[in-house]
Amino acid sequence: MESSRENLHHENDKLASGIDFNSLSESKDLTTLIWGNSIKQDIFERWSQGLIFNNKKEPTALLQYSGGPCAVITAVQAYLLKELIFCTKCGDNWRNTEKDELNKHLTDSLLSIYINLSTEKTKYLLFYELEETNQDIELNKESKSNVTESSSKRAKLDYDAFIGKIKVYKFSTLNELKEKLAVKIDNYKLDYGVLCILYSLILTKGLDEIERELEESGESLIDPLHGHGSQCLTNLMLCGIATSNVFDGDKSLEGLSLKGIPNQSSIGFLTIMEYLRYCEVGWNLKNPKYPIWILASETHLTVFFSKETSLVQKNESSRQTAIQKFKSFDPDDNGFVKSEDLEGLMASLDLLTEKEYVDCIKLQLDAENLGIITQTAFLNEFYPESEQQIIPTDFRVYHYNGLARSNQENEVHYSEGKARLIDFTDQPGLDLNSIKSCLQTKWPTIEIDWIESRVPSLN
């Protein structure tokens, strides 16, 4: 009996101090899942930064030193903005929050990402912990004092040395995890903080589950050639599912079941690739619960956001199903279907399809006898919105890009602008830029007057 107590006490002490990463049975599989079959030193170094705030120009904005880790950094930034902008205590002071308040919101932001994983399994936190030798203490002090300086100034570790200093903490509930996270949140601001967050989330989600979701794409979470996070990683950070697809729900293609985004996301996603007609982002990502969107170029991620809550919509499932069915009869996205297709459309939605009734609806929805029925008219007839949402014609917007070189004067800050949704009959602006093209996939008539002379960059 006494021996059992001693063993239990020893095990509790072990968990309280963390266990070595290499002692995990999943350690090698996790490494392959993230990096692929080999790890390039330069790519590993680009991912080896922490969550660094720009304490001078924009105290709540995260810095990204080089290309690569934007999939994690922009997701954390987006969830942090959600906490800051809609915090009643912060109010209009969301850009200059005190350190303790900022740490609280950063903790809650990471917790929101954990909640998206919706798992009942063991929860994990991983931290890079230096051994307390005199040399390591001095290095750690220097790292903390230079927390806003380029990580290129620190001594480089190879991957094996890095994972040799990782400690793993296990928790049975989110409340236990949150307590530990709140105490050690500053640890994620130091070198390797971004990777520790990523490893923590993947272990919490479960390698088997992520591997099943990755089967369609067959890719690692970090591109082994260029070092960019995959779409699977972006979706995992935003929605908790590691699919490479951005459409709504699941689809079947030639016998294959393809996983999409199952529910309305808290943070949205728009991509320049849709403007170029390589994909179509579904309603669940285009219409998030909060007016905050990740914007994707071909190689980088940034954040577009507003405080205007009327820009977001409630998810009315039957109406969204109707929209999806309508699009199946309108594959070119013209906004209308042929009148002759109305009966088939109604049948697909289990609506009454008696000939006399269908003919009556045709006359009503195609009063001018043009031979077409618009999506707006169809939805208003059968699936009217419970509350007519009024979207403002102009509203204040912001854009965040974590790379200093992509910001005016090479300082990371929130670019401000005044957005306008003009009428289709009005003359659109002649200026063409990637951020406008990306935003037009959601707001086709959007025009933005940026306060700065330079249009924000997506790259």
C-alpha positions in Angstrom: 0.0 0.0 0.0 2.8 2.4 1.0 4.6 1.5 -2.3 1.5 2.3 -4.4 1.3 5.7 -2.7 4.9 6.4 -3.4 4.5 5.5 -7.1 1.4 7.7 -7.4 3.2 10.6 -5.7 6.2 10.1 -8.0 3.9 10.0 -11.1 2.2 13.3 -10.0 5.6 15.0 -9.5 6.6 13.8 -13.0 3.4 15.3 -14.6 3.8 18.5 -12.6 7.3 19.0 -13.9 6.5 17.8 -17.4 7.8 14.8 -19.3 10.4 14.6 -22.1 8.9 14.9 -25.6 11.1 12.0 -26.8 9.5 9.8 -24.2 6.2 10.0 -26.0 5.3 7.0 -28.2 3.9 9.5 -30.8 7.0 11.7 -31.0 8.4 10.3 -34.3 5.0 10.1 -36.0 4.2 13.7 -34.9 7.5 14.9 -36.4 6.7 13.2 -39.8 3.1 14.5 -39.7 4.3 18.1 -39.4 7.5 18.1 -41.4 7.4 15.2 -43.8 10.2 12.7 -44.2 13.0 15.2 -43.7 13.5 18.6 -42.0 15.5 21.4 -43.7 17.5 23.4 -41.2 16.6 26.7 -42.8 12.8 25.9 -42.7 13.1 24.8 -39.1 14.8 28.0 -38.2 12.1 30.1 -39.9 9.5 28.4 -37.7 11.6 28.8 -34.5 10.2 32.1 -33.3 7.8 32.9 -30.5 4.6 34.9 -30.3 6.4 38.3 -30.3 4.4 41.5 -29.9 5.4 44.8 -31.6 5.6 46.7 -28.3 6.4 50.0 -29.9 4.2 50.8 -33.0 1.3 48.4 -32.3 1.4 46.7 -28.9 -1.3 44.1 -29.7 0.1 43.0 -33.2 2.3 39.9 -33.5 5.5 40.0 -35.5 6.5 37.4 -38.1 10.2 37.3 -38.8 10.2 35.4 -42.0 8.0 33.4 -44.4 6.6 30.2 -43.1 4.8 30.2 -39.7 1.9 32.6 -40.8 -0.6 29.7 -40.6 -0.2 29.7 -36.8 0.7 33.3 -36.2 -2.3 34.8 -38.2 -4.7 32.4 -36.6 -3.6 33.4 -33.1 -3.7 37.0 -34.1 -7.2 36.7 -35.5 -8.5 35.0 -32.3 -6.7 37.6 -30.2 -8.4 40.4 -32.2 -11.7 38.7 -31.5 -11.0 38.8 -27.8 -9.7 42.4 -27.8 -12.2 44.1 -30.1 -15.3 42.6 -28.4 -14.0 43.0 -24.8 -16.1 45.5 -22.9 -13.3 46.3 -20.6 -10.9 47.1 -23.5 -13.4 49.1 -25.4 -11.8 51.6 -27.8 -8.4 50.9 -26.1 -8.1 47.5 -27.7 -4.9 48.6 -29.5 -3.1 49.6 -26.3 -4.0 47.0 -23.7 -1.9 46.6 -20.6 0.4 43.6 -20.5 -1.6 41.6 -17.9 -4.8 42.2 -19.8 -3.1 41.3 -23.1 -1.8 38.1 -21.6 -5.3 37.2 -20.4 -6.7 37.7 -23.9 -3.8 35.7 -25.5 -4.6 32.8 -23.1 -8.2 33.0 -24.0 -7.3 33.1 -27.7 -5.3 29.9 -27.6 -8.1 28.3 -25.5 -10.6 29.2 -28.3 -8.4 27.2 -30.8 -8.3 24.3 -28.3 -12.1 24.4 -28.1 -12.4 24.1 -31.8 -10.6 20.7 -31.6 -13.7 19.5 -29.7 -12.0 16.4 -28.3 -12.7 14.5 -25.0 -9.2 13.1 -25.1 -6.2 14.2 -23.0 -5.2 17.8 -23.5 -1.5 18.8 -24.0 0.7 21.8 -23.5 4.3 21.7 -24.6 7.0 24.2 -23.6 10.6 24.7 -24.6 12.4 24.6 -21.2 16.1 25.3 -20.8 18.0 23.5 -18.2 19.2 25.8 -15.5 22.9 25.8 -16.2 24.6 29.2 -15.9 25.0 29.4 -19.6 21.4 28.6 -20.3 20.2 31.1 -17.7 22.2 33.9 -19.4 20.8 32.8 -22.8 17.3 32.8 -21.5 17.7 36.3 -19.9 19.1 37.6 -23.2 16.2 36.1 -25.1 13.7 37.7 -22.8 15.4 41.1 -22.9 15.5 41.1 -26.7 12.1 39.6 -27.2 11.2 42.1 -30.0 14.5 41.7 -31.9 15.0 39.5 -34.9 15.4 35.8 -34.0 18.2 35.7 -36.5 20.5 37.1 -33.7 20.1 34.0 -31.4 22.2 30.9 -31.4 20.7 28.2 -33.8 19.7 24.8 -32.6 19.1 21.8 -34.9 15.8 19.9 -34.6 17.1 17.1 -32.3 18.5 19.6 -29.9 15.2 21.5 -29.9 13.0 18.5 -29.1 15.5 17.4 -26.5 14.5 20.5 -24.4 10.7 20.1 -24.9 8.6 19.3 -21.9 5.1 17.8 -22.2 2.2 18.5 -19.7 -1.0 16.5 -19.8 -4.5 17.6 -18.6 -7.8 15.9 -18.3 -9.9 19.2 -18.6 -9.7 22.5 -20.4 -9.9 24.3 -17.0 -6.7 22.6 -15.8 -5.0 23.4 -19.1 -6.1 27.0 -18.9 -4.6 27.4 -15.4 -1.2 26.1 -16.6 -1.4 28.2 -19.8 -2.1 31.4 -17.9 0.9 30.8 -15.6 3.3 30.0 -18.5 1.9 32.2 -21.3 5.1 34.2 -21.4 7.0 31.1 -22.4 5.3 31.1 -25.8 6.7 34.6 -26.4 10.2 33.2 -26.4 12.0 31.2 -29.1 10.2 28.1 -30.4 6.9 29.3 -28.9 5.0 28.9 -32.2 6.2 25.3 -32.7 5.3 24.4 -29.1 1.8 25.7 -29.7 1.5 23.7 -32.9 2.8 20.5 -31.3 0.4 21.0 -28.3 -2.7 21.3 -30.6 -1.8 18.3 -32.8 -1.3 16.0 -29.8 -4.6 17.3 -28.3 -6.5 16.7 -31.5 -4.9 13.2 -31.9 -2.5 12.0 -34.6 -4.8 9.3 -35.8 -7.7 11.8 -36.3 -5.5 14.3 -38.1 -4.0 11.5 -40.3 -7.5 10.5 -41.3 -8.4 14.1 -42.2 -5.1 14.4 -44.2 -5.6 11.3 -46.2 -7.2 13.2 -49.1 -4.3 15.6 -49.5 -1.5 13.2 -48.6 0.6 16.2 -47.5 2.5 17.2 -44.4 1.3 20.2 -42.4 4.4 22.2 -43.3 5.5 22.1 -46.9 8.9 20.4 -46.8 10.2 22.3 -49.9 9.2 25.9 -49.2 8.3 25.8 -45.5 4.8 27.3 -45.8 1.9 25.9 -43.7 -0.6 23.9 -45.8 -4.3 24.7 -46.2 -4.8 21.7 -43.9 -2.9 23.5 -41.2 -4.8 26.7 -41.7 -8.1 24.9 -41.5 -7.0 23.1 -38.3 -6.1 26.4 -36.7 -9.3 28.1 -37.7 -11.9 25.3 -37.5 -10.2 22.4 -35.8 -10.4 20.1 -38.9 -7.3 19.3 -41.0 -8.9 19.2 -44.4 -7.5 20.8 -47.5 -10.9 21.8 -48.7 -12.7 25.1 -48.1 -16.2 24.2 -49.3 -19.2 23.5 -46.9 -19.8 20.1 -45.5 -18.8 16.8 -47.3 -18.9 16.1 -51.0 -18.8 13.0 -53.0 -16.6 12.9 -56.2 -16.4 9.8 -58.3 -17.0 7.6 -55.2 -14.6 9.5 -53.0 -15.9 11.3 -49.9 -14.3 14.7 -49.5 -14.4 16.5 -46.2 -15.1 20.2 -46.1 -15.9 22.7 -43.3 -18.8 21.3 -41.3 -19.9 24.4 -39.4 -19.9 28.2 -39.4 -16.4 29.3 -38.4 -15.7 31.8 -35.7 -13.0 33.4 -37.9 -13.5 33.6 -41.7 -11.3 32.8 -44.6 -11.0 34.4 -48.1 -8.4 33.6 -50.8 -7.1 35.2 -53.9 -7.2 31.7 -55.4 -11.0 32.0 -55.6 -10.7 35.3 -57.5 -8.4 33.4 -59.9 -11.1 30.7 -60.1 -9.0 27.9 -58.7 -11.5 27.2 -55.8 -14.7 28.4 -54.2 -14.8 29.2 -50.5 -18.0 28.0 -48.9 -20.5 29.9 -46.7 -19.1 28.6 -43.4 -15.8 30.3 -44.0 -17.0 33.4 -45.9 -19.5 34.2 -43.2 -17.8 33.8 -39.8 -19.4 34.5 -36.4 -17.1 37.5 -36.0 -16.1 40.2 -38.6 -12.6 38.8 -38.9 -11.1 37.1 -41.9 -7.8 35.4 -42.8 -6.8 36.5 -46.3 -4.7 34.2 -48.3 -2.4 35.1 -51.2 -0.5 32.4 -53.1 2.2 32.3 -50.4 1.2 34.3 -47.3 -1.7 34.8 -44.8 -2.8 38.2 -43.4 -5.9 39.3 -41.4 -8.7 41.7 -42.4 -11.1 42.8 -39.7 -13.7 45.3 -38.6 -15.7 46.2 -35.5 -18.9 46.3 -37.5 -20.9 43.3 -36.3 -23.6 43.7 -39.0 -21.1 42.3 -41.5 -21.6 38.8 -40.0 -24.7 36.6 -40.6 -26.5 34.0 -38.5 -26.3 30.5 -39.9 -29.8 29.5 -40.9 -29.3 25.9 -41.9 -32.3 25.4 -44.1 -31.6 28.6 -46.0 -27.9 27.6 -46.5 -29.0 24.2 -47.8 -31.3 25.9 -50.3 -28.4 28.1 -51.4 -26.2 25.0 -52.0 -29.0 23.3 -53.9 -29.6 26.4 -56.0 -25.8 26.5 -56.9 -26.0 22.9 -58.1 -28.5 24.1 -60.7 -26.4 27.2 -61.3 -22.8 25.8 -61.7 -21.5 29.0 -63.4 -22.7 31.1 -60.4 -24.8 33.4 -62.5 -27.2 34.1 -59.7 -30.1 32.6 -61.6 -31.5 29.3 -63.0 -33.7 28.6 -66.0 -37.4 28.6 -65.3 -37.6 25.1 -66.7 -35.2 23.9 -63.9 -37.5 25.2 -61.1 -39.4 21.9 -60.7 -36.1 20.0 -60.3 -34.8 22.5 -57.8 -37.9 22.4 -55.7 -37.9 18.6 -55.8 -34.3 18.5 -54.5 -35.5 20.6 -51.5 -38.6 18.4 -50.8 -40.9 21.3 -51.7 -44.3 20.7 -53.3 -43.9 19.9 -57.0 -47.5 19.6 -58.3 -47.6 21.0 -61.8 -50.3 23.6 -61.1 -48.3 24.9 -58.1 -45.0 25.0 -59.9 -46.5 26.9 -62.8 -48.0 29.4 -60.4 -44.6 29.9 -58.7 -42.9 30.4 -62.1 -45.3 33.2 -63.0 -44.7 34.8 -59.6 -40.9 34.6 -59.6 -40.5 35.3 -63.4 -43.1 38.0 -63.7 -41.3 39.5 -66.7 -41.2 36.2 -68.5 -37.5 36.3 -69.0 -37.1 32.5 -68.6 -35.0 32.8 -65.5 -35.5 32.8 -61.8 -33.0 34.6 -59.6 -31.5 33.2 -56.4 -32.7 36.2 -54.4 -36.3 35.8 -55.6 -36.3 32.1 -54.9 -34.9 32.5 -51.4 -37.2 35.3 -50.5 -40.2 33.2 -51.5 -39.3 29.9 -49.8 -36.5 30.7 -47.3 -36.8 34.3 -46.1 -34.3 35.5 -43.5 -35.8 35.6 -40.0 -34.4 39.1 -39.6 -33.6 41.3 -42.5 -30.0 42.1 -42.1 -28.9 45.7 -42.9 -25.3 45.8 -44.0 -23.9 49.4 -43.8 -22.8 51.0 -47.1 -19.6 52.2 -45.4 -17.6 50.9 -42.5 -14.2 51.1 -40.9 -11.8 48.2 -41.7 -8.3 47.2 -40.7 -5.6 45.0 -42.2 -2.8 43.1 -40.4 0.4 41.7 -42.0 2.9 40.3 -39.6 5.9 40.7 -41.9 7.7 44.0 -41.2 9.0 44.3 -44.8 5.4 44.2 -46.1 4.3 47.2 -44.0 4.7 50.9 -44.6 8.0 52.1 -43.0 8.8 48.5 -42.3 6.9 48.5 -39.1 4.1 46.0 -38.3 0.8 47.9 -37.6 -2.9 47.8 -38.4 -3.6 49.6 -41.7 -6.9 51.5 -41.5 -9.4 52.2 -44.2 -12.9 53.2 -45.0 -14.8 50.5 -47.0 -17.8 51.2 -49.2 -20.2 48.8 -50.8 -21.2 50.6 -54.0 -24.2 49.8 -56.1 -23.8 47.6 -59.2 -24.8 50.6 -61.4 -22.1 52.8 -59.9 -18.7 53.2 -61.6 -16.2 51.0 -59.7 -12.7 52.3 -58.9 -10.1 51.7 -61.6 -7.4 50.6 -59.1 -6.6 46.9 -59.1 -4.7 45.3 -56.2 -4.6 41.9 -54.7 -6.3 42.7 -51.4 -9.3 44.3 -53.2 -9.5 41.3 -55.6 -9.5 38.9 -52.6 -12.2 40.8 -50.8 -14.4 41.0 -53.9 -15.0 37.2 -53.5 -17.2 38.1 -50.6 -18.2 41.7 -51.4 -18.2 42.1 -55.3 -18.6 45.9 -55.2 -16.3 46.7 -52.3 -14.1 49.8 -52.6 -11.6 50.9 -49.8 -10.0 54.2 -49.2 -6.9 53.4 -47.2 -5.6 56.1 -44.8 -2.0 55.4 -45.8 -0.9 56.2 -49.3 0.2 52.6 -49.8 -2.3 49.8 -50.3 -1.7 47.0 -47.8 0.0 43.9 -49.1 -1.2 40.4 -49.0 2.4 39.1 -49.4 
